[in-house]
Amino acid sequence: MLNKYAFEKIKPLYPFGHGLSYSSFTYGTPRLAENNLENNGTVIFQIPVSNTSKLDGEEVVQLYIRDLYSSATRPVKELKAYERVFIKAGETITVSFELSAESFAFYNRSMDYVVEPGVFRIMIGPSSENKTLKSLNFKVNETITF
């Protein structure tokens, strides 16, 4: 007897962060506000978000990371931060996310908790769906050990 689940779609019905609103929002180009990723350092990412509707509204802005080159398999998207913001109709605000070095760390094959040198993709948007995310690449130059 065949299991019907073997032939089902593996994509979720709705992406994480999917929701309905009476307001509509657009996201600008994300930028790196500060690049200082050391052992106790942080890095700040910013993105402009505009309410393009005639109604005031709330939006949940989400930040995901992806390690493009790592020694072990890592998730394609890791939710690292989010912020609920209220934006008046026609207004644009800048949303900032401050991530510590530890936000990029993982356990490598030797079970050391590290941030490996390489490129990380930062994705910011209203949901985890690829077509709604704005992205930029961020480079880590040296290994950080915790």
Secondary structure as GFF3:
##gff-version 3
##sequence-region A 1 146
A	DSSP	three_ten_helix	4	7	.	.	.	ID=ss1
A	DSSP	beta_strand	25	27	.	.	.	ID=ss2
A	DSSP	beta_strand	31	35	.	.	.	ID=ss3
A	DSSP	beta_strand	42	51	.	.	.	ID=ss4
A	DSSP	beta_strand	57	67	.	.	.	ID=ss5
A	DSSP	beta_strand	78	87	.	.	.	ID=ss6
A	DSSP	beta_strand	92	100	.	.	.	ID=ss7
A	DSSP	three_ten_helix	101	104	.	.	.	ID=ss8
A	DSSP	beta_strand	106	107	.	.	.	ID=ss9
A	DSSP	beta_strand	113	115	.	.	.	ID=ss10
A	DSSP	beta_strand	118	125	.	.	.	ID=ss11
A	DSSP	three_ten_helix	130	132	.	.	.	ID=ss12
A	DSSP	beta_strand	134	140	.	.	.	ID=ss13
A	DSSP	beta_strand	144	145	.	.	.	ID=ss14
###
